[in-house]
Structure formats: structure tokens, C-alpha cells
Amino acid sequence: MTVPNALKRPIEFADAIVALVAAERAAVVLPIAEQSILAILPVVTRLSPAIVPFPDLAAFSALTDKERLLEEASRLGIAVPAQEIVRDFSSVASMDLSQLRYPIVLKPARSVSERAGVRATFSVTYASDASELQRKLRALPPAAFPLLLQQRVVGPGMGIFLLLWDGELKAQFAHQRLSEKPPSGGVSVYRESVSIDEGLRDLSRALLDRFGWRGVAMVEYKRDSATGQPYLMEVNGRFWGSLQLAIDAGVDFPQILVASALGDRTEEMPSYRVGVRSRWWWGQIDNLVGRVRRSAAIDPLPPDTRSTGRAVGDLLLGPLRRADYEEVLRWTDPGPFWNETIRWIGRR
């Protein structure tokens, strides 16, 4: 069944989901993307008796406000990047942009923002100097503000993944990013399961508790290559792109979340295998393309970044490594991979 676009037509999307849930007599509704969650949470009562295993709209909106998130994290003693907040473009005139440390990160306070009833998505970008920053700020629409101008943390990305339900920690997982796109830092394309850092896990849980969180969350950090200090980047209050790695390693977050929502009181927390790796084929290709096209001044690579030769080896030899799993390509269900391949070629 095709439904309206959740970002462009959230009300029609929600109405379609309500009708579909009633027709299928669904017990649980799992919106995946942030725009879908924002459309579904206001109509939770209309979906009853189906359960939406997320916190209420107020808690979700608070957690996804990066400005507020970093304020709460700082109060807990979690390291956050140094930043300046730009409320709107008019406030730029009173700022001394030349005093900022470049390259600098431009991060919208919200990934999905709404202005005058129209929703839009915004992503992170970078500026190498004051003139480029001024140019990029001028090009942004009003809905992109407030904007966080953040210190660029150079180092490997890492994630703490938690499932909280009725005050209990039901599942946990951790991975480190081996390669990303762009190669200097972004979306993970090759990652590995690692033992969980219990101190960072406890801080991450305390942060989620500040927002009365219920459900799954990915707490994303970057570890500064120079100091070893982990800095909080953001929290994704939804299923994350590298979810398949957790499942392959032994933690089936969707199954545990649905079971929790339906009243399963199983107390035993699942363990997982360390050293399992997940590879996103076309993401690895993009990583290699990005290495060729990147600007060393704007996109510095962390000192411990895998070499280009090793990245090529990861791409070509991955299928031969027993610990490597394909994220998208599954021979039991190859359709998603071929669909992604067609779309990837179409963008070239």
C-alpha cells in the first residue's frame, strides 16, 4: 500500500496509517524515520488499541532538540563540543565570525523542522573560514534556524544503543565506526561491534532518563583522536541505519521492543558477539569516491582513519571474511540491494 509522504503531507500520512492499522488490526506500529514518528505521535489515541512503542510527542520533541539535548548532557558531565548558537540570520551581524575555530560544523538544532506549517529536513555541513560560513548562513532558509556552530571534533565515531522500557534497561549494544561517508565523518558504512563502555552507557542512560525516555535510542559520540575524550554528537530516538549489525551480533532490538510493548516481562538481557562487522556496499563506494574528491582543509581525516588501500581491501575482501555481514544485500531477499543499486546509478 502506498501512503502520502510523511514529511510533505504529515496529516494525510497519519490518516492513512490510522486506516491501515484498523484494517489490518495491527497490535504494534513502528514508525522508522523521524518525519514518520513526528506524524504518528500526535494520533496515538486514534491508533488504539495498537501500541506505538515510543515516548509521547513532548518527550520526543525535547530529545531531538539538539540545543536542549547538549545542555542536559553538559549538566550530567558529558563532554559536548564547544558551540555558538545562531537564532536567525539577523543575529549573525553581531557575531565576530573571524574568532571562531575553523573548520566549523553547521548543525541545525532539529533534523526535521517546521515553519508556517511546512516541514523540511536539514543536514550537517561545514565551513572552512568566515567567508564560507557567511555564504552558507545566507543560503539557509528561516526554518533551518536555530543553528549550532560547533567545534569540529576529529576522531572515530562510536554508538551506545539502548532500549528502555518502564524504567528498565531491556537491551544494550555498542559499535565503533570503521569507515564513514564522507570519509572525515558522517554516516557509517563499515562498523564493528565492540564491548560496551559501562561508564558511557550509564551516562547515556542517565541522559535518556532526563527526558523520560521509553523505547530505543542511539547515543552517538566521537572520540577526539588527540585526547581520547568522547564528545556527545546527538541522540537518535528511533531505529538507526546500522541496526542490522546489532541483529547480526545477537541483539534483535525490533523483536525485543515489540515484545516489551506487548507485555513480555523477560528479565534476561541478551548478550552479543564482539568483533562482528557490517558493511554497506554502496556506502563503501561513496567513501572511496569521497576520499578522491575531499578537501583536506575542510574535511580533515582523523589520524587513525583506515588508509585508502585498506578501505579498498574492506570493500573487495569483505565477502570472504567470516565476521563480515552485508547490511543490505541478503541473498534470501536481494530486492532492496538491486533497488538501491538502481537509485545509486541514477544519482550519477
C-alpha positions as CSV (number, residue, x, y, z in Angstrom):
1,M,0.0,0.0,0.0
2,T,1.3,3.5,-0.9
3,V,0.7,6.2,1.6
4,P,1.3,10.0,1.4
5,N,4.8,11.5,2.1
6,A,5.2,11.8,5.9
7,L,7.4,14.9,5.5
8,K,5.3,16.9,2.9
9,R,1.9,15.7,3.9
10,P,2.0,14.6,7.6
11,I,-1.7,14.8,8.3
12,E,-2.7,12.7,5.2
13,F,0.1,10.3,6.1
14,A,-1.2,9.9,9.6
15,D,-4.8,9.4,8.4
16,A,-3.6,6.7,6.0
17,I,-1.7,4.8,8.8
18,V,-4.7,5.0,11.1
19,A,-6.9,3.5,8.4
20,L,-4.3,0.8,7.6
21,V,-3.8,-0.2,11.3
22,A,-7.6,-0.5,11.7
23,A,-7.9,-2.6,8.5
24,E,-5.1,-4.9,9.5
25,R,-6.0,-5.0,13.2
26,A,-2.3,-4.3,13.9
27,A,-1.1,-4.7,17.5
28,V,2.1,-2.5,17.2
29,V,3.0,0.4,15.0
30,L,6.7,1.0,14.4
31,P,7.4,4.3,12.5
32,I,11.1,4.3,11.4
33,A,12.1,7.8,10.1
34,E,11.9,10.9,12.2
35,Q,9.3,12.5,9.9
36,S,7.1,9.4,10.3
37,I,7.4,9.5,14.1
38,L,6.5,13.2,14.2
39,A,3.4,12.5,12.1
40,I,2.3,9.4,14.1
41,L,2.8,10.5,17.7
42,P,0.0,13.2,17.6
43,V,-2.5,10.5,16.6
44,V,-1.6,7.7,19.1
45,T,-5.0,7.7,20.6
46,R,-6.6,7.2,17.2
47,L,-4.4,4.1,16.7
48,S,-5.6,2.4,19.9
49,P,-5.6,-0.5,20.8
50,A,-2.4,-0.7,18.7
51,I,0.7,0.4,20.6
52,V,3.3,2.9,19.4
53,P,6.4,2.0,21.5
54,F,7.8,5.5,21.8
55,P,7.5,8.2,24.4
56,D,4.9,10.9,23.9
57,L,5.4,13.8,21.4
58,A,6.7,16.2,24.1
59,A,9.5,13.9,25.2
60,F,10.4,13.0,21.6
61,S,10.5,16.7,20.5
62,A,12.6,17.6,23.6
63,L,15.2,14.8,22.9
64,T,15.5,15.7,19.2
65,D,16.2,19.4,20.0
66,K,20.0,19.3,19.9
67,E,20.4,22.6,21.7
68,R,18.4,21.3,24.7
69,L,20.0,17.9,24.5
70,L,23.5,19.2,24.7
71,E,22.6,21.5,27.6
72,E,21.2,18.5,29.6
73,A,24.2,16.4,28.7
74,S,26.6,19.1,29.9
75,R,24.8,19.2,33.3
76,L,25.4,15.4,33.6
77,G,29.1,15.8,33.0
78,I,29.0,14.5,29.4
79,A,31.5,16.3,27.2
80,V,29.9,18.3,24.4
81,P,31.6,20.3,21.5
82,A,32.2,24.0,22.1
83,Q,29.5,25.9,20.2
84,E,27.8,29.2,19.3
85,I,24.0,29.4,18.7
86,V,22.7,31.4,15.8
87,R,19.0,32.1,16.5
88,D,18.4,33.6,13.0
89,F,20.4,35.1,10.2
90,S,19.9,38.6,11.5
91,S,21.9,37.8,14.7
92,V,25.0,37.0,12.6
93,A,25.7,40.7,12.2
94,S,26.6,40.9,16.0
95,M,28.9,37.9,15.8
96,D,32.7,38.0,15.2
97,L,32.9,35.1,12.8
98,S,36.7,35.5,12.4
99,Q,37.2,34.4,16.0
100,L,35.6,31.0,15.5
101,R,37.8,28.0,15.2
102,Y,37.7,26.6,11.6
103,P,36.8,24.3,10.0
104,I,33.4,24.6,11.8
105,V,30.3,22.5,11.8
106,L,26.9,24.0,10.9
107,K,24.3,21.8,12.6
108,P,20.6,22.6,12.6
109,A,19.1,22.3,16.1
110,R,16.5,20.0,14.6
111,S,16.9,17.4,11.8
112,V,13.2,17.9,10.9
113,S,12.0,21.5,11.3
114,E,8.6,23.2,10.7
115,R,7.9,26.7,9.8
116,A,4.4,28.0,8.9
117,G,3.0,24.5,8.7
118,V,5.7,23.3,6.3
119,R,8.2,20.7,7.4
120,A,11.7,20.2,5.9
121,T,14.8,18.2,6.7
122,F,18.2,19.7,7.3
123,S,21.6,18.1,7.4
124,V,25.1,19.0,8.8
125,T,27.5,20.9,6.7
126,Y,31.0,22.6,7.2
127,A,32.7,25.9,6.6
128,S,36.5,26.3,6.3
129,D,36.6,30.1,7.0
130,A,34.5,33.1,7.9
131,S,33.6,34.0,4.3
132,E,32.4,30.5,3.6
133,L,30.4,30.4,6.8
134,Q,28.7,33.8,5.9
135,R,27.9,32.5,2.5
136,K,26.3,29.3,3.8
137,L,24.4,31.0,6.5
138,R,22.9,33.4,4.0
139,A,21.8,30.5,1.8
140,L,19.8,28.8,4.6
141,P,16.0,29.2,4.9
142,P,14.5,30.6,8.1
143,A,13.3,27.0,9.1
144,A,17.0,25.9,9.4
145,F,17.4,28.1,12.5
146,P,18.3,28.0,15.3
147,L,21.7,26.7,14.1
148,L,24.6,25.3,16.2
149,L,28.1,26.4,15.1
150,Q,30.2,23.6,16.7
151,Q,33.8,22.8,17.2
152,R,34.9,20.1,14.8
153,V,35.8,17.0,16.7
154,V,38.2,14.9,14.7
155,G,38.1,11.2,15.6
156,P,36.3,7.9,15.3
157,G,32.6,7.7,15.7
158,M,31.0,5.3,18.3
159,G,27.5,4.5,19.3
160,I,25.8,3.4,22.5
161,F,22.4,1.7,21.7
162,L,19.8,1.3,24.5
163,L,16.3,0.0,24.8
164,L,14.5,1.4,27.9
165,W,11.0,0.2,28.8
166,D,9.1,1.2,32.0
167,G,12.3,2.2,33.7
168,E,14.2,-1.0,32.8
169,L,17.2,-1.4,30.6
170,K,16.0,-4.2,28.3
171,A,18.8,-4.3,25.7
172,Q,22.2,-2.7,25.0
173,F,24.8,-2.7,22.3
174,A,27.8,-0.7,21.2
175,H,29.8,-0.3,17.9
176,Q,32.6,1.7,16.6
177,R,32.7,3.2,13.1
178,L,35.5,1.9,10.8
179,S,34.6,3.9,7.7
180,E,32.1,6.7,7.1
181,K,30.8,8.9,4.3
182,P,32.0,11.5,3.9
183,P,35.3,9.8,5.0
184,S,36.1,12.6,7.5
185,G,32.9,11.8,9.4
186,G,29.2,11.2,8.7
187,V,27.1,8.1,8.1
188,S,28.8,4.9,9.0
189,V,29.4,2.5,6.1
190,Y,31.6,-0.1,7.8
191,R,31.3,-0.7,11.5
192,E,32.2,-3.3,14.2
193,S,30.5,-4.5,17.4
194,V,32.6,-3.7,20.5
195,S,32.4,-4.3,24.2
196,I,30.2,-1.6,25.8
197,D,31.8,1.1,27.8
198,E,29.9,0.8,31.1
199,G,30.7,4.4,32.2
200,L,29.5,5.8,28.9
201,R,26.5,3.5,29.0
202,D,25.5,4.8,32.4
203,L,25.8,8.4,31.4
204,S,23.8,7.7,28.2
205,R,21.1,6.1,30.2
206,A,21.0,9.0,32.7
207,L,20.7,11.4,29.7
208,L,17.7,9.5,28.3
209,D,16.1,9.3,31.8
210,R,16.2,13.2,31.9
211,F,13.7,13.1,29.0
212,G,11.5,10.3,30.4
213,W,12.6,8.1,27.5
214,R,10.8,4.9,26.5
215,G,11.9,2.8,23.6
216,V,15.1,2.6,21.5
217,A,17.8,5.2,21.2
218,M,21.2,5.6,19.6
219,V,23.5,7.8,21.6
220,E,26.3,8.9,19.2
221,Y,29.7,10.1,20.3
222,K,33.0,11.0,18.7
223,R,36.2,10.2,20.5
224,D,38.8,13.0,20.0
225,S,41.9,11.4,18.4
226,A,44.2,13.8,20.2
227,T,42.8,13.5,23.7
228,G,40.7,10.3,23.7
229,Q,37.8,12.3,25.1
230,P,34.4,11.1,23.9
231,Y,32.1,14.0,22.9
232,L,28.3,13.7,22.5
233,M,27.2,14.4,18.9
234,E,23.5,13.6,19.1
235,V,20.8,11.1,20.0
236,N,18.6,9.4,17.5
237,G,15.4,8.5,19.3
238,R,14.5,5.8,16.7
239,F,15.9,2.8,14.9
240,W,19.2,3.7,13.4
241,G,20.8,3.0,10.0
242,S,23.2,0.4,11.2
243,L,20.5,-1.6,13.1
244,Q,21.3,-4.8,11.1
245,L,24.8,-5.0,12.8
246,A,23.2,-5.3,16.3
247,I,20.8,-8.0,15.0
248,D,23.6,-10.0,13.3
249,A,25.7,-9.7,16.5
250,G,22.8,-11.1,18.7
251,V,20.6,-8.2,19.8
252,D,17.3,-8.1,17.9
253,F,16.1,-4.7,19.0
254,P,12.9,-4.7,17.0
255,Q,11.8,-8.1,18.4
256,I,12.7,-7.0,22.0
257,L,10.9,-3.7,21.6
258,V,7.7,-5.3,20.3
259,A,7.8,-8.0,23.0
260,S,8.2,-5.2,25.6
261,A,5.3,-3.3,24.2
262,L,3.1,-6.4,24.3
263,G,3.9,-7.0,28.0
264,D,6.7,-9.6,27.8
265,R,8.4,-9.3,31.2
266,T,11.6,-11.3,30.3
267,E,14.3,-10.1,32.6
268,E,17.4,-11.6,30.9
269,M,19.3,-9.1,28.8
270,P,20.7,-10.6,25.5
271,S,24.4,-10.7,25.1
272,Y,26.1,-10.1,21.8
273,R,29.3,-11.1,19.9
274,V,32.1,-8.6,19.8
275,G,34.1,-8.3,16.5
276,V,31.1,-8.7,14.2
277,R,31.3,-6.2,11.3
278,S,28.6,-4.8,9.0
279,R,29.3,-3.4,5.5
280,W,27.1,-1.2,3.4
281,W,28.3,-1.8,-0.1
282,W,27.3,1.4,-1.9
283,G,28.2,3.4,1.2
284,Q,31.8,2.0,0.9
285,I,31.9,3.0,-2.7
286,D,30.8,6.5,-1.7
287,N,33.5,6.5,1.0
288,L,36.2,5.8,-1.7
289,V,34.7,8.5,-4.0
290,G,34.7,11.0,-1.2
291,R,38.4,10.3,-0.5
292,V,39.2,11.4,-4.0
293,R,37.0,14.4,-4.0
294,R,37.5,15.7,-0.5
295,S,39.3,18.9,0.5
296,A,42.0,18.2,3.2
297,A,41.4,21.7,4.6
298,I,37.7,21.4,5.1
299,D,37.5,17.6,5.6
300,P,40.5,16.5,7.7
301,L,40.7,12.8,8.2
302,P,41.2,11.5,11.8
303,P,44.7,10.4,12.4
304,D,43.6,6.8,12.9
305,T,41.4,6.7,9.7
306,R,41.8,3.5,7.7
307,S,44.1,4.0,4.7
308,T,42.7,4.1,1.2
309,G,44.4,0.8,0.5
310,R,42.8,-0.8,3.5
311,A,39.4,0.7,2.6
312,V,39.6,-0.9,-0.8
313,G,40.5,-4.2,0.8
314,D,37.5,-3.9,3.1
315,L,35.3,-3.5,0.0
316,L,36.8,-6.3,-2.0
317,L,37.6,-8.8,0.7
318,G,34.6,-8.3,2.9
319,P,32.6,-11.2,1.3
320,L,35.5,-13.5,2.2
321,R,35.6,-12.6,5.9
322,R,33.5,-14.8,8.2
323,A,32.9,-11.9,10.6
324,D,31.6,-9.5,7.9
325,Y,27.9,-9.3,7.1
326,E,26.2,-7.4,4.3
327,E,23.9,-4.7,5.6
328,V,21.6,-4.5,2.6
329,L,22.5,-7.4,0.3
330,R,20.8,-10.6,1.5
331,W,20.5,-13.5,-0.9
332,T,17.2,-14.5,0.7
333,D,15.9,-11.0,-0.2
334,P,18.0,-9.3,-2.8
335,G,15.4,-6.8,-3.9
336,P,16.4,-3.9,-1.6
337,F,20.0,-4.2,-2.9
338,W,19.1,-4.0,-6.5
339,N,16.6,-1.2,-5.8
340,E,19.4,0.7,-4.1
341,T,21.8,0.0,-6.9
342,I,19.4,1.5,-9.5
343,R,19.0,4.6,-7.3
344,W,22.7,4.9,-6.8
345,I,23.4,4.8,-10.5
346,G,20.6,7.2,-11.2
347,R,22.3,9.8,-9.0
348,R,25.5,9.7,-11.0
